[in-house]
Amino acid sequence: MMDVTMLTLIKNARIYSPRHLGVCDLLVCSNKIAQIDNNIEISGADLPLQQIDAQGKVLIPGLVDSLVHISGGGGEGGFNTRTPELNFGDAVLGGVTTLVGALGTDATTRSLNELHGKARALTADGLSCYHYTGSYQVPVKNANG
């Protein structure tokens, strides 16, 4: 299969990298940032080009959330206080691209296997997802029980 490089040019974005760079253009080549400059013009390229006008928009690096109850949280107040699993859309809408999952206080009805499976699912969806091992309880519940 032939590898086709895709160019994406984001014009007129207010860019933080993480410091404020002002209103700039950003060129992405094969899913990697290739250039950030005041005015990028692409002409004569023999590659597919997607151009996005980001006038009035802010462009930031992906955020890292270092403690997320991706398989759900809560439960210490009873089964009716449990919260649902994190879904992919909620993470990316908040600008999160990398997260680290944790069990939290409920290691009775939630398991490390469930946490690991949820981390794998979020990774398959496109997030960089990791998870802690162990639980909030003492003695710690781990993959061996």
DSSP file (Angstrom, degrees, kcal/mol; ACC not computed):
  #  RESIDUE AA STRUCTURE BP1 BP2  ACC     N-H-->O    O-->H-N    N-H-->O    O-->H-N    TCO  KAPPA ALPHA  PHI   PSI    X-CA   Y-CA   Z-CA
    1    1 A M              0   0    0      0, 0.0     2,-0.3     0, 0.0     0, 0.0   0.000 360.0 360.0 360.0 137.1    0.0    0.0    0.0
    2    2 A M        -     0   0    0      1,-0.1     2,-0.7     2,-0.0     0, 0.0  -0.577 360.0-129.2 -79.7 133.8    1.3    3.4   -0.9
    3    3 A D        -     0   0    0     -2,-0.3     2,-0.6     2,-0.0    -1,-0.1  -0.744  23.8-163.5 -84.0 114.8    2.0    5.9    1.9
    4    4 A V        -     0   0    0     -2,-0.7     2,-0.4    43,-0.0    43,-0.1  -0.893  10.8-141.5-103.7 119.7    0.3    9.2    1.1
    5    5 A T        -     0   0    0     -2,-0.6     2,-0.4    25,-0.0    24,-0.0  -0.642  14.9-154.3 -80.3 132.9    1.5   12.2    3.1
    6    6 A M        -     0   0    0     -2,-0.4    24,-2.0    41,-0.1     2,-0.4  -0.911   1.6-154.6-109.7 134.0   -1.3   14.6    4.1
    7    7 A L  E     -Ab  29  49A   0     41,-2.4    43,-2.7    -2,-0.4     2,-0.5  -0.902   7.4-170.7-105.6 135.7   -0.7   18.2    4.8
    8    8 A T  E     -Ab  28  50A   0     20,-2.7    20,-3.2    -2,-0.4     2,-0.6  -0.992   3.4-165.3-125.2 123.8   -3.0   20.2    7.1
    9    9 A L  E     -Ab  27  51A   0     41,-2.9    43,-2.9    -2,-0.5     2,-0.7  -0.937   1.4-164.6-111.9 115.0   -2.5   24.0    7.3
   10   10 A I  E     -Ab  26  52A   0     16,-3.1    16,-2.6    -2,-0.6     3,-0.3  -0.891  16.0-160.0-100.4 116.6   -4.3   25.7   10.1
   11   11 A K  E     + b   0  53A   0     41,-3.1    43,-3.0    -2,-0.7    14,-0.2  -0.721  57.4   3.7-102.2 145.5   -4.4   29.4    9.5
   12   12 A N  E    S+     0   0A   0     -2,-0.3    44,-0.5    26,-0.2    45,-0.4   0.757  79.9 154.4  63.3  33.1   -4.9   32.4   11.9
   13   13 A A  E     -A   24   0A   0     11,-2.2    11,-3.0    -3,-0.3     2,-0.9  -0.686  50.4-123.9 -92.4 145.8   -5.0   30.5   15.2
   14   14 A R  E     -Ac  23  58A   0     43,-2.6    45,-2.7    40,-0.3     2,-0.4  -0.813  43.6-155.5 -83.7 109.2   -4.1   32.0   18.5
   15   15 A I  E     -Ac  22  59A   0      7,-2.5     6,-3.3    -2,-0.9     7,-0.7  -0.742  24.4-173.0-105.0 134.4   -1.4   29.5   19.4
   16   16 A Y  E     -A   20   0A   0     43,-2.6     4,-0.2    -2,-0.4     3,-0.2  -0.983   2.3-178.0-116.8 133.2    0.0   28.4   22.8
   17   17 A S  S    S-     0   0    0      2,-2.5     2,-0.1    -2,-0.4     3,-0.1  -0.097  88.7 -67.8-139.8  43.0    3.0   26.1   22.7
   18   18 A P  S    S+     0   0    0      0, 0.0     2,-0.1     0, 0.0     3,-0.1  -0.969 138.2  59.0 -79.8 -13.4    2.7   26.2   25.8
   19   19 A R  S    S-     0   0    0     -3,-0.2    -2,-2.5    -2,-0.1     2,-0.3  -0.431 104.0 -90.6 -74.1 155.1    3.7   29.9   25.9
   20   20 A H  E     +A   16   0A   0     -4,-0.2    -4,-0.2     1,-0.2    -1,-0.1  -0.488  42.3 177.6 -69.2 122.7    1.6   32.3   23.9
   21   21 A L  E     -     0   0A   0     -6,-3.3    -1,-0.2     1,-0.4     2,-0.2   0.489  38.1-128.4-101.3  -7.6    2.9   32.7   20.3
   22   22 A G  E     -A   15   0A   0     -7,-0.7    -7,-2.5     2,-0.1     2,-0.6  -0.491  57.9 -19.9  90.6-165.7    0.2   35.0   19.1
   23   23 A V  E    S+A   14   0A   0     -9,-0.2     2,-0.3    -2,-0.2    -9,-0.2  -0.714  85.2 146.2 -82.6 119.3   -1.8   34.6   15.9
   24   24 A C  E     -A   13   0A   0    -11,-3.0   -11,-2.2    -2,-0.6     2,-0.3  -0.832  46.8-108.5-142.4 175.1    0.1   32.2   13.7
   25   25 A D  E     - D   0  37A   0     12,-3.4    12,-1.9    -2,-0.3     2,-0.4  -0.839  26.3-156.4-107.2 152.3   -0.3   29.4   11.1
   26   26 A L  E     -AD  10  36A   0    -16,-2.6   -16,-3.1    -2,-0.3     2,-0.5  -0.996   0.8-155.8-133.5 128.7    0.5   25.8   11.9
   27   27 A L  E     -AD   9  35A   0      8,-3.0     7,-3.1    -2,-0.4     8,-1.4  -0.905   6.3-164.9-107.4 127.5    1.5   23.2    9.3
   28   28 A V  E     -AD   8  33A   0    -20,-3.2   -20,-2.7    -2,-0.5     2,-0.5  -0.942   4.9-174.3-111.8 130.8    0.9   19.5   10.1
   29   29 A C  E >  S-AD   7  32A   0      3,-3.0     3,-1.1    -2,-0.5   -22,-0.2  -0.985  72.9 -15.5-127.5 120.4    2.6   16.9    8.0
   30   30 A S  T 3  S-     0   0    0    -24,-2.0    -1,-0.1    -2,-0.5   -23,-0.1   0.903 128.6 -52.8  52.9  46.1    1.8   13.2    8.5
   31   31 A N  T 3  S+     0   0    0    -25,-0.3     2,-0.4     1,-0.2    -1,-0.2   0.658 119.6 103.5  66.7  19.5    0.2   13.9   11.9
   32   32 A K  E <  S-D   29   0A   0     -3,-1.1    -3,-3.0     0, 0.0     2,-0.4  -0.984  80.8-106.2-130.0 143.8    3.3   15.8   13.2
   33   33 A I  E     +D   28   0A   0     -2,-0.4    -5,-0.2    -5,-0.2     3,-0.1  -0.543  38.8 173.6 -68.6 122.1    3.8   19.6   13.6
   34   34 A A  E     -     0   0A   0     -7,-3.1     2,-0.3    -2,-0.4    -6,-0.2   0.750  59.7  -0.7-100.2 -32.2    6.1   20.6   10.8
   35   35 A Q  E     -D   27   0A   0     -8,-1.4    -8,-3.0     2,-0.0     2,-0.4  -0.977  44.4-165.0-162.6 142.8    6.1   24.4   11.1
   36   36 A I  E     +D   26   0A   0     -2,-0.3     2,-0.3   -10,-0.2   -10,-0.2  -0.994  35.5 142.1-127.7 125.0    4.7   27.3   13.1
   37   37 A D  E     -D   25   0A   0    -12,-1.9   -12,-3.4    -2,-0.4     3,-0.3  -0.956  60.8-100.3-155.7 169.4    5.1   30.7   11.6
   38   38 A N  S    S+     0   0    0     -2,-0.3     2,-0.3     1,-0.3   -26,-0.2   0.870 110.3   7.2 -65.3 -38.5    3.3   34.1   11.1
   39   39 A N        -     0   0    0    -14,-0.1     2,-0.5   -15,-0.1    -1,-0.3  -0.780  69.2-172.4-151.0 100.0    2.2   33.3    7.5
   40   40 A I        -     0   0    0     -3,-0.3     2,-0.5    -2,-0.3   -14,-0.1  -0.829   5.8-172.1 -96.8 127.3    2.7   29.9    5.9
   41   41 A E        -     0   0    0     -2,-0.5     2,-0.6     2,-0.0    -2,-0.0  -0.977   6.4-161.5-119.0 130.7    1.9   29.6    2.2
   42   42 A I        +     0   0    0     -2,-0.5     2,-0.4     3,-0.0   -33,-0.0  -0.953  21.8 158.6-112.4 120.8    1.8   26.3    0.4
   43   43 A S        +     0   0    0     -2,-0.6     3,-0.1     1,-0.1    -2,-0.0  -0.999  58.6  14.6-141.5 145.3    2.1   26.4   -3.3
   44   44 A G  S    S+     0   0    0     -2,-0.4     2,-0.2     1,-0.3    -1,-0.1   0.521  79.3 148.8  74.7   5.5    3.1   23.8   -5.9
   45   45 A A        -     0   0    0      1,-0.1    -1,-0.3     2,-0.1     4,-0.1  -0.516  42.0-151.8 -73.3 138.8    2.9   20.9   -3.5
   46   46 A D        +     0   0    0     -2,-0.2    -1,-0.1    -3,-0.1    -2,-0.0  -0.005  67.1  94.6 -97.7  28.3    2.0   17.7   -5.0
   47   47 A L  S    S-     0   0    0    -43,-0.1   -41,-0.1     1,-0.0     2,-0.1  -0.844  88.2 -90.9-118.8 154.1    0.4   16.4   -1.8
   48   48 A P        -     0   0    0      0, 0.0   -41,-2.4     0, 0.0     2,-0.4  -0.434  46.6-161.9 -60.8 134.9   -3.2   16.5   -0.5
   49   49 A L  E     -b    7   0A   0    -43,-0.2     2,-0.5    -2,-0.1   -41,-0.2  -0.983  14.8-168.1-128.3 125.6   -3.7   19.7    1.5
   50   50 A Q  E     -b    8   0A   0    -43,-2.7   -41,-2.9    -2,-0.4     2,-0.5  -0.955  12.8-162.1-107.1 127.9   -6.5   20.4    4.0
   51   51 A Q  E     -b    9   0A   0     -2,-0.5     2,-0.4   -43,-0.2   -41,-0.2  -0.943   4.9-169.8-114.9 131.9   -6.7   24.1    5.0
   52   52 A I  E     -b   10   0A   0    -43,-2.9   -41,-3.1    -2,-0.5     2,-0.8  -0.978  16.4-144.1-122.5 127.0   -8.6   25.2    8.1
   53   53 A D  E     +b   11   0A   0     -2,-0.4   -41,-0.2   -43,-0.2   -43,-0.1  -0.823  19.4 178.1 -89.5 113.5   -9.3   28.8    9.0
   54   54 A A    >   +     0   0    0    -43,-3.0     3,-2.8    -2,-0.8   -40,-0.3   0.023  16.8 158.9-105.0  25.3   -9.0   29.1   12.8
   55   55 A Q  T 3  S+     0   0    0      1,-0.3   -42,-0.1   -42,-0.1     3,-0.1  -0.268  74.5  10.1 -50.8 125.9   -9.8   32.8   13.0
   56   56 A G  T 3  S+     0   0    0    -44,-0.5    -1,-0.3     1,-0.3     2,-0.3   0.490 108.0 114.9  80.7   3.0  -10.9   33.5   16.5
   57   57 A K    <   -     0   0    0     -3,-2.8   -43,-2.6   -45,-0.4     2,-0.4  -0.708  60.1-133.0-106.3 157.8   -9.9   30.1   17.8
   58   58 A V  E     -c   14   0A   0     -2,-0.3     2,-0.5   -45,-0.2   -43,-0.2  -0.917  13.4-159.1-110.0 135.2   -7.2   29.0   20.3
   59   59 A L  E     +c   15   0A   0    -45,-2.7   -43,-2.6    -2,-0.4    -5,-0.0  -0.969  19.7 168.6-117.1 121.7   -4.8   26.2   19.5
   60   60 A I        -     0   0    0     -2,-0.5   -43,-0.1   -45,-0.2     3,-0.1  -0.844  39.1 -94.4-127.0 162.0   -3.1   24.5   22.4
   61   61 A P        -     0   0    0      0, 0.0    -1,-0.0     0, 0.0     2,-0.0  -0.366  59.7 -83.2 -66.6 158.7   -1.0   21.3   23.0
   62   62 A G        -     0   0    0      1,-0.1     2,-0.2    34,-0.1    34,-0.2  -0.379  50.3-121.6 -61.8 141.8   -3.0   18.3   24.1
   63   63 A L  E     -e   96   0B   0     32,-3.2    34,-2.4    -3,-0.1    35,-1.8  -0.584  13.6-140.1 -89.1 150.1   -3.5   18.2   27.8
   64   64 A V  E     -e   98   0B   0     -2,-0.2     2,-0.6    32,-0.2    35,-0.2  -0.945   9.6-164.8-109.1 124.5   -2.4   15.5   30.2
   65   65 A D  E     -e   99   0B   0     33,-2.4    35,-2.0    -2,-0.5     3,-0.2  -0.947   2.7-167.2-108.8 114.4   -4.7   14.4   33.0
   66   66 A S  E    S+     0   0B   0     -2,-0.6     2,-0.2     1,-0.2    -1,-0.1   0.430  72.7  34.6 -89.2   0.8   -2.7   12.4   35.5
   67   67 A L  E     +     0   0B   0     35,-0.0     2,-0.4    64,-0.0    -1,-0.2  -0.711  67.7 153.8-156.3 102.9   -5.6   10.9   37.5
   68   68 A V  E     -e  101   0B   0     32,-2.3    34,-2.0    -2,-0.2     2,-1.7  -0.990  43.2-135.2-131.9 136.6   -8.9    9.9   36.0
   69   69 A H    >   +     0   0    0     -2,-0.4     3,-1.8    32,-0.2    17,-0.2  -0.597  36.9 168.9 -87.3  75.5  -11.4    7.3   37.1
   70   70 A I  T 3  S+     0   0    0     -2,-1.7    16,-1.9     1,-0.3    -1,-0.2   0.760  73.8  47.7 -66.6 -27.2  -11.8    6.0   33.5
   71   71 A S  T 3  S-     0   0    0      1,-0.4    -1,-0.3    31,-0.4    14,-0.3   0.235 130.5 -82.2 -95.9  14.7  -13.7    2.9   34.5
   72   72 A G    <   -     0   0    0     -3,-1.8    -1,-0.4    12,-0.3     2,-0.2  -0.200  47.2-136.1 104.4 162.3  -16.0    5.1   36.7
   73   73 A G        +     0   0    0     10,-0.3    10,-2.9    11,-0.2    31,-0.1  -0.676  53.4  51.4-137.5-168.7  -15.6    6.4   40.2
   74   74 A G        +     0   0    0      8,-0.2     8,-0.3    -2,-0.2    32,-0.2  -0.223  36.6 134.5  71.7-162.3  -17.5    6.8   43.5
   75   75 A G    >   +     0   0    0      6,-0.4     3,-1.8     3,-0.2     7,-0.2   0.152  43.9 106.9 104.4 -17.5  -19.3    4.1   45.2
   76   76 A E  T 3  S+     0   0    0      1,-0.3     3,-0.1     5,-0.2     6,-0.0   0.739  82.6  51.3 -67.5 -19.5  -18.1    4.7   48.7
   77   77 A G  T 3  S-     0   0    0      1,-0.4    -1,-0.3     4,-0.0     2,-0.2   0.282 131.2 -72.1 -95.6   9.1  -21.5    6.1   49.6
   78   78 A G    X   -     0   0    0     -3,-1.8     3,-2.1     1,-0.1    -1,-0.4  -0.457  60.0 -65.5 119.0 166.6  -23.3    3.0   48.3
   79   79 A F  G >  S+     0   0    0      1,-0.3     3,-1.3     2,-0.2    -1,-0.1   0.801 127.1  62.5 -60.5 -29.5  -24.0    1.5   44.8
   80   80 A N  G 3  S+     0   0    0      1,-0.2    -1,-0.3    -3,-0.2    -2,-0.1   0.544  96.5  60.5 -75.3  -4.5  -26.2    4.5   43.9
   81   81 A T  G <  S+     0   0    0     -3,-2.1    -6,-0.4    -6,-0.1    -1,-0.2   0.358  76.6 118.5-101.8   4.8  -23.3    6.9   44.2
   82   82 A R    <   -     0   0    0     -3,-1.3    -8,-0.2    -8,-0.3   -10,-0.0  -0.421  55.4-142.9 -68.8 145.2  -21.2    5.2   41.5
   83   83 A T        -     0   0    0    -10,-2.9   -10,-0.3    -2,-0.1    -2,-0.1  -0.797  21.3-103.9-108.1 154.6  -20.3    7.3   38.5
   84   84 A P        -     0   0    0      0, 0.0   -12,-0.3     0, 0.0   -11,-0.2  -0.172  42.4 -83.8 -74.5 167.7  -20.1    6.0   34.9
   85   85 A E        -     0   0    0    -14,-0.3     2,-0.3   -13,-0.2   -14,-0.2  -0.258  48.4-102.0 -62.0 153.4  -17.1    5.3   32.8
   86   86 A L        -     0   0    0    -16,-1.9     2,-0.3   -17,-0.2    -1,-0.1  -0.594  36.6-145.7 -72.6 137.1  -15.3    8.1   30.9
   87   87 A N    >>  -     0   0    0     -2,-0.3     4,-1.4     1,-0.1     3,-0.6  -0.817  20.3-115.5-106.8 155.8  -16.1    8.1   27.3
   88   88 A F  H 3> S+     0   0    0     -2,-0.3     4,-2.2     1,-0.2     3,-0.3   0.869 111.6  56.1 -51.9 -46.5  -13.7    9.2   24.6
   89   89 A G  H 3> S+     0   0    0      1,-0.2     4,-2.3     2,-0.2    -1,-0.2   0.862 103.4  53.7 -60.0 -39.4  -15.7   12.2   23.5
   90   90 A D  H <> S+     0   0    0     -3,-0.6     4,-0.8     2,-0.2    -1,-0.2   0.881 110.3  48.3 -64.5 -36.8  -15.7   13.8   27.0
   91   91 A A  H ><>S+     0   0    0     -4,-1.4     5,-2.1    -3,-0.3     3,-0.6   0.963 115.3  41.2 -67.3 -52.2  -11.9   13.5   27.2
   92   92 A V  H ><5S+     0   0    0     -4,-2.2     3,-1.6     1,-0.2    -2,-0.2   0.825 107.8  60.2 -71.7 -30.3  -11.1   15.1   23.8
   93   93 A L  H 3<5S+     0   0    0     -4,-2.3    -1,-0.2     1,-0.3    -2,-0.2   0.804 105.2  51.6 -64.5 -26.3  -13.7   17.8   24.1
   94   94 A G  T <<5S-     0   0    0     -4,-0.8    -1,-0.3    -3,-0.6    -2,-0.2   0.400 123.8-107.2 -87.3   2.1  -11.8   19.0   27.1
   95   95 A G  T < 5S+     0   0    0     -3,-1.6   -32,-3.2     1,-0.3     2,-0.4   0.542  70.7 145.9  86.4   7.0   -8.6   19.0   25.2
   96   96 A V  E   < +e   63   0B   0     -5,-2.1    -1,-0.3   -34,-0.2   -32,-0.2  -0.655  14.8 160.7 -82.8 129.5   -7.2   15.9   26.9
   97   97 A T  E     +     0   0B   0    -34,-2.4    31,-2.8    -2,-0.4     2,-0.4   0.523  68.4  40.0-118.4 -16.4   -5.0   13.7   24.7
   98   98 A T  E     +ef  64 128B   0    -35,-1.8   -33,-2.4    29,-0.2     2,-0.3  -1.000  67.1 167.7-135.4 133.7   -3.1   11.8   27.4
   99   99 A L  E     -ef  65 129B   0     29,-2.4    31,-2.4    -2,-0.4     2,-0.5  -0.984  27.4-142.2-145.9 159.0   -4.5   10.4   30.6
  100  100 A V  E     - f   0 130B   0    -35,-2.0   -32,-2.3    -2,-0.3    31,-0.3  -0.981  24.6-144.8-122.2 119.2   -3.7    8.0   33.5
  101  101 A G  E     -ef  68 131B   0     29,-3.2    31,-2.8    -2,-0.5     2,-0.3  -0.480  16.3-175.4 -85.8 152.9   -6.5    5.9   34.9
  102  102 A A        -     0   0    0    -34,-2.0   -31,-0.4    29,-0.2   -32,-0.1  -0.983  29.0-132.4-143.5 152.7   -7.0    4.9   38.5
  103  103 A L    >   -     0   0    0     31,-0.4     3,-0.5    -2,-0.3     2,-0.2   0.927  39.2-168.0 -71.6 -45.8   -9.4    2.7   40.3
  104  104 A G  T 3   -     0   0    0      1,-0.2    32,-1.3   -31,-0.1    33,-0.3  -0.622  52.5 -29.8  88.0-152.1  -10.3    5.0   43.2
  105  105 A T  T 3  S+     0   0    0     -2,-0.2     2,-1.1     1,-0.2    -1,-0.2   0.673 118.9  76.7 -81.3 -17.8  -12.2    4.0   46.3
  106  106 A D    <   +     0   0    0     -3,-0.5     4,-0.2   -32,-0.2    -1,-0.2  -0.726  39.2 141.9-102.0  88.9  -14.3    1.2   44.7
  107  107 A A        +     0   0    0     -2,-1.1    -1,-0.2     2,-0.1     5,-0.1   0.177  65.7  71.3-104.9  15.4  -12.1   -1.9   44.2
  108  108 A T  S    S+     0   0    0     -3,-0.1    -1,-0.1     3,-0.1    -2,-0.1   0.871 113.1  19.1 -92.5 -50.4  -15.0   -4.1   45.2
  109  109 A T  S    S+     0   0    0      2,-0.0     2,-0.4   -30,-0.0    -2,-0.1   0.480 125.9  58.2-101.0  -3.2  -17.3   -3.8   42.2
  110  110 A R  S    S-     0   0    0     -4,-0.2     2,-0.3     4,-0.0   -38,-0.0  -0.948  71.3-162.4-123.5 147.7  -14.5   -2.5   39.8
  111  111 A S     >  -     0   0    0     -2,-0.4     4,-2.2     1,-0.1     5,-0.1  -0.819  34.2-114.6-128.8 164.9  -11.3   -4.3   39.1
  112  112 A L  H  > S+     0   0    0     -2,-0.3     4,-3.0     2,-0.2     5,-0.2   0.845 118.1  57.3 -64.6 -33.5   -7.8   -3.7   37.7
  113  113 A N  H  > S+     0   0    0      2,-0.2     4,-2.5     1,-0.2    -1,-0.2   0.920 107.8  46.7 -62.2 -42.0   -8.8   -6.0   34.7
  114  114 A E  H  > S+     0   0    0      2,-0.2     4,-2.3     1,-0.2    -2,-0.2   0.909 113.0  49.5 -64.3 -42.8  -11.7   -3.7   34.0
  115  115 A L  H  X S+     0   0    0     -4,-2.2     4,-2.3     2,-0.2    -2,-0.2   0.921 111.7  48.6 -61.4 -45.4   -9.4   -0.6   34.3
  116  116 A H  H  X S+     0   0    0     -4,-3.0     4,-2.3     1,-0.2    -2,-0.2   0.912 111.0  50.5 -62.4 -43.3   -6.9   -2.2   32.0
  117  117 A G  H  X S+     0   0    0     -4,-2.5     4,-2.1     1,-0.2    -1,-0.2   0.894 110.4  49.1 -62.2 -40.5   -9.5   -3.0   29.4
  118  118 A K  H  X S+     0   0    0     -4,-2.3     4,-2.5     2,-0.2    -1,-0.2   0.896 110.0  51.7 -66.5 -40.0  -10.9    0.6   29.5
  119  119 A A  H  X S+     0   0    0     -4,-2.3     4,-2.0     1,-0.2    -2,-0.2   0.902 110.5  48.6 -62.4 -40.8   -7.4    2.0   29.1
  120  120 A R  H  X S+     0   0    0     -4,-2.3     4,-2.4     2,-0.2    -2,-0.2   0.894 110.9  50.9 -65.6 -39.6   -6.9   -0.3   26.1
  121  121 A A  H  X S+     0   0    0     -4,-2.1     4,-1.6     2,-0.2    -2,-0.2   0.923 110.8  47.4 -64.8 -44.3  -10.2    0.8   24.6
  122  122 A L  H  X>S+     0   0    0     -4,-2.5     5,-2.3     1,-0.2     4,-0.7   0.866 111.6  51.8 -66.0 -35.1   -9.4    4.5   25.0
  123  123 A T  H ><5S+     0   0    0     -4,-2.0     3,-1.0     1,-0.2    -1,-0.2   0.917 107.6  51.7 -65.0 -43.2   -6.0    3.9   23.4
  124  124 A A  H 3<5S+     0   0    0     -4,-2.4    -1,-0.2     1,-0.3    -2,-0.2   0.825 106.1  56.0 -62.3 -30.7   -7.6    2.1   20.5
  125  125 A D  H 3<5S-     0   0    0     -4,-1.6    -1,-0.3    -5,-0.1    -2,-0.2   0.666 131.5 -90.8 -76.0 -16.6   -9.9    5.2   20.1
  126  126 A G  T <<5S+     0   0    0     -3,-1.0    -3,-0.2    -4,-0.7     2,-0.2   0.406  85.9 119.3 125.1  -2.7   -6.8    7.5   19.8
  127  127 A L      < -     0   0    0     -5,-2.3     2,-0.8   -29,-0.0    -1,-0.4  -0.580  66.3-120.5 -86.4 156.1   -5.9    8.7   23.3
  128  128 A S  E     +f   98   0B   0    -31,-2.8   -29,-2.4    -2,-0.2     2,-0.4  -0.889  47.7 178.8 -89.6 111.0   -2.6    8.0   24.9
  129  129 A C  E     +f   99   0B   0     -2,-0.8     2,-0.2   -31,-0.2   -29,-0.2  -0.961  16.0 164.3-128.7 132.0   -3.9    6.1   28.0
  130  130 A Y  E     -f  100   0B   0    -31,-2.4   -29,-3.2    -2,-0.4     2,-0.3  -0.757  17.3-149.9-128.4 173.9   -2.0    4.5   30.9
  131  131 A H  E     -f  101   0B   0    -31,-0.3   -29,-0.2    -2,-0.2     2,-0.1  -0.998  14.3-119.3-151.8 153.4   -3.2    3.3   34.3
  132  132 A Y        -     0   0    0    -31,-2.8     2,-0.4    -2,-0.3   -29,-0.1  -0.465  28.3-131.7 -78.7 157.3   -2.0    2.9   37.8
  133  133 A T        +     0   0    0     -2,-0.1     2,-0.2   -31,-0.1     9,-0.1  -0.879  67.2  33.4-109.6 149.4   -1.9   -0.6   39.4
  134  134 A G  S    S-     0   0    0     -2,-0.4   -31,-0.4     7,-0.1     2,-0.3  -0.489  76.2-103.7 101.4-176.4   -3.3   -1.2   42.9
  135  135 A S        -     0   0    0      2,-0.3   -30,-0.1    -2,-0.2    -2,-0.1  -0.815  25.4-100.7-142.1 178.9   -6.3    0.4   44.6
  136  136 A Y  S    S+     0   0    0    -32,-1.3   -31,-0.1    -2,-0.3     4,-0.1   0.683  91.2  94.1 -75.6 -22.1   -7.2    2.9   47.3
  137  137 A Q  S    S-     0   0    0    -33,-0.3    -2,-0.3     2,-0.1     4,-0.2  -0.327  78.7-105.1 -79.6 156.2   -7.8    0.1   49.8
  138  138 A V  S    S+     0   0    0      1,-0.1     2,-0.2     2,-0.1    -2,-0.0  -0.996 112.1  38.7-121.8 125.1   -5.4   -1.3   52.4
  139  139 A P  S    S-     0   0    0      0, 0.0    -1,-0.1     0, 0.0    -2,-0.1   0.555 112.8-118.6 -67.9 152.1   -4.2   -3.9   51.9
  140  140 A V        -     0   0    0     -2,-0.2     2,-0.5    -4,-0.1    -2,-0.1  -0.341  16.3-135.5 -64.9 134.2   -4.0   -2.9   48.3
  141  141 A K        +     0   0    0     -4,-0.2     2,-0.2    -2,-0.1    -7,-0.1  -0.816  35.1 170.3 -87.1 127.8   -5.9   -5.0   45.7
  142  142 A N    >   -     0   0    0     -2,-0.5     3,-2.2    -8,-0.1   -30,-0.2  -0.554  54.0 -72.0-124.4-168.5   -3.7   -5.7   42.8
  143  143 A A  T 3  S+     0   0    0      1,-0.3   -30,-0.1    -2,-0.2    -2,-0.0   0.732 130.5  56.0 -62.1 -21.4   -3.9   -7.9   39.7
  144  144 A N  T 3         0   0    0      0, 0.0    -1,-0.3     0, 0.0    -3,-0.0   0.419 360.0 360.0 -90.9   1.3   -3.3  -10.9   41.9
  145  145 A G    <         0   0    0     -3,-2.2    -2,-0.2     0, 0.0    -4,-0.0   0.396 360.0 360.0 116.4 360.0   -6.3  -10.1   44.1
